[in-house]
Amino acid sequence: MDPVGPDGPTRARTGVEGAEPMTSALPVQLSVEVPGSGTVLVRVAGDLDAGNGTRLLRLLDDLLRDSSALVGGPAGNRRRLVVDLRDVRSFECRGLDVLRHARHRAATVGVDLVVDGVEDRRPVLPGRVLALLDSVAPALAG
């Protein structure tokens, strides 16, 4: 069992009691790919909490504002910003809430926001997370 310190639970580091406060989230890894004209893919890996969600939101806003990859594309095709969450280990509502903002922002600049990689995980996600995902349901790819 992990010892409890004055600031809450702590974990032993290499067998030595005491030092390191536990944190729930690890840094998130974000990568951007351009699989085709008019489409940008953002892969998210790690823990998506409020802090990491803010990083994701900044990236999505920057891509929607400045990305030449989202300009053009074949005539008649919608431009798409795909957010792939299949490598996210844990979700917090405040981390996922950025998707609502991003979907609205994308719509204002004529880009479809598509959320991918969560549909097969729905049975194990908490109810609050499911409700938030349902609020971006038109953006879900599967």
Backbone torsions as a table, in degrees:
resi	resn	phi	psi	omega
1	MET	NA	139.5	180.0
2	ASP	-72.9	138.6	178.2
3	PRO	-68.6	157.5	177.6
4	VAL	-109.5	125.6	179.4
5	GLY	-104.3	-176.4	-178.1
6	PRO	-63.7	-24.5	179.6
7	ASP	-102.0	17.4	-179.6
8	GLY	109.4	-168.0	-176.9
9	PRO	-61.7	144.1	173.4
10	THR	-128.1	157.3	177.8
11	ARG	-108.8	146.1	174.4
12	ALA	-72.6	137.0	176.3
13	ARG	-104.1	119.2	-177.0
14	THR	47.1	44.8	174.6
15	GLY	83.9	-3.6	-179.7
16	VAL	-97.5	124.6	-176.9
17	GLU	-68.2	148.9	159.8
18	GLY	111.8	-46.1	-152.5
19	ALA	-78.3	-48.2	-161.4
20	GLU	-98.3	117.8	176.4
21	PRO	-64.5	141.7	178.4
22	MET	-73.8	142.7	171.6
23	THR	-125.9	149.5	-175.9
24	SER	-85.7	-24.8	-173.0
25	ALA	-120.1	142.1	172.8
26	LEU	-102.1	162.5	178.9
27	PRO	-56.6	143.7	178.6
28	VAL	-88.7	146.4	175.8
29	GLN	-107.3	128.8	-179.6
30	LEU	-121.5	132.0	175.2
31	SER	-133.1	149.7	-177.8
32	VAL	-121.1	131.8	176.8
33	GLU	-129.4	154.6	176.4
34	VAL	-122.6	90.0	-176.0
35	PRO	-74.1	-17.0	179.3
36	GLY	-172.4	165.3	-179.2
37	SER	-61.3	130.3	179.0
38	GLY	86.8	0.0	-179.7
39	THR	-129.0	134.0	172.7
40	VAL	-124.9	133.5	179.8
41	LEU	-111.2	125.2	175.6
42	VAL	-111.4	117.5	177.3
43	ARG	-97.2	133.6	-178.5
44	VAL	-118.7	130.5	178.0
45	ALA	-135.8	143.3	179.2
46	GLY	114.3	-150.5	-178.3
47	ASP	-102.2	127.0	-178.7
48	LEU	-101.7	88.0	177.4
49	ASP	-107.1	-170.2	-176.7
50	ALA	-61.0	-46.1	-179.1
51	GLY	-65.2	-45.9	179.0
52	ASN	-69.3	-31.9	175.4
53	GLY	-62.2	-36.8	177.4
54	THR	-63.1	-41.7	176.4
55	ARG	-61.1	-43.7	179.0
56	LEU	-62.8	-43.3	-179.7
57	LEU	-61.5	-43.1	178.2
58	ARG	-59.4	-44.2	179.6
59	LEU	-62.5	-47.5	-179.1
60	LEU	-62.3	-42.9	177.6
61	ASP	-61.0	-43.8	178.4
62	ASP	-61.5	-43.0	179.6
63	LEU	-64.5	-40.8	-179.7
64	LEU	-69.6	-29.1	-178.8
65	ARG	-83.0	-40.6	-166.4
66	ASP	-120.5	-5.6	-169.5
67	SER	-76.2	117.3	174.6
68	SER	-70.4	-20.6	179.2
69	ALA	-67.7	-25.4	178.9
70	LEU	-86.4	-4.9	178.2
71	VAL	-92.2	140.3	177.0
72	GLY	88.9	-136.0	-172.6
73	GLY	89.5	165.2	-179.3
74	PRO	-58.6	144.4	-179.6
75	ALA	-56.6	135.4	178.7
76	GLY	86.0	-12.5	178.5
77	ASN	-88.4	139.6	175.6
78	ARG	-75.2	145.7	173.4
79	ARG	-78.6	142.3	-174.5
80	ARG	-130.7	137.4	170.0
81	LEU	-115.0	111.4	-176.2
82	VAL	-101.7	127.1	177.0
83	VAL	-110.0	111.9	-177.0
84	ASP	-96.9	114.5	-176.8
85	LEU	-105.3	12.1	-174.2
86	ARG	-63.2	-23.4	180.0
87	ASP	-100.4	13.9	174.5
88	VAL	-79.7	126.6	-178.1
89	ARG	-81.9	-37.6	-179.9
90	SER	-145.1	148.7	-178.2
91	PHE	-118.4	138.7	166.6
92	GLU	-117.5	146.6	-179.0
93	CYS	-56.0	-42.3	-178.3
94	ARG	-67.3	-28.8	175.3
95	GLY	-71.7	-40.8	179.4
96	LEU	-74.8	-23.4	-177.3
97	ASP	-58.2	-23.9	179.1
98	VAL	-61.0	-24.7	-178.7
99	LEU	-66.5	-33.6	176.8
100	ARG	-64.8	-45.4	177.9
101	HIS	-62.1	-46.1	-177.6
102	ALA	-63.5	-38.5	179.0
103	ARG	-63.1	-43.7	178.5
104	HIS	-63.4	-47.0	-179.7
105	ARG	-60.8	-43.1	179.5
106	ALA	-61.4	-43.5	-179.2
107	ALA	-61.7	-35.9	-178.6
108	THR	-68.6	-21.4	178.8
109	VAL	-109.4	12.8	174.7
110	GLY	76.3	31.0	179.7
111	VAL	-118.4	137.4	174.1
112	ASP	-84.9	126.0	173.2
113	LEU	-93.1	126.7	179.9
114	VAL	-121.4	126.8	177.5
115	VAL	-102.1	126.0	-175.2
116	ASP	-124.4	156.3	170.9
117	GLY	88.7	15.9	180.0
118	VAL	-120.8	-19.1	-171.8
119	GLU	-58.5	-41.7	-179.0
120	ASP	-73.6	-10.0	179.7
121	ARG	-98.5	-5.0	-176.4
122	ARG	-52.8	-39.4	-177.8
123	PRO	-61.3	-22.0	-176.6
124	VAL	-107.3	2.8	-179.0
125	LEU	-88.6	145.8	177.9
126	PRO	-62.9	154.8	-177.9
127	GLY	-55.7	-40.6	-179.6
128	ARG	-65.6	-37.3	177.9
129	VAL	-67.4	-42.0	178.0
130	LEU	-60.8	-41.9	179.4
131	ALA	-61.4	-40.5	179.0
132	LEU	-67.4	-42.1	176.9
133	LEU	-61.9	-38.6	178.0
134	ASP	-64.0	-28.9	179.5
135	SER	-71.1	-18.6	174.1
136	VAL	-110.6	21.3	-175.8
137	ALA	-50.1	-40.7	178.8
138	PRO	-61.2	-18.8	-178.7
139	ALA	-93.3	-4.9	-176.1
140	LEU	-77.5	133.4	178.0
141	ALA	-100.9	-26.4	-178.1
142	GLY	129.2	NA	NA
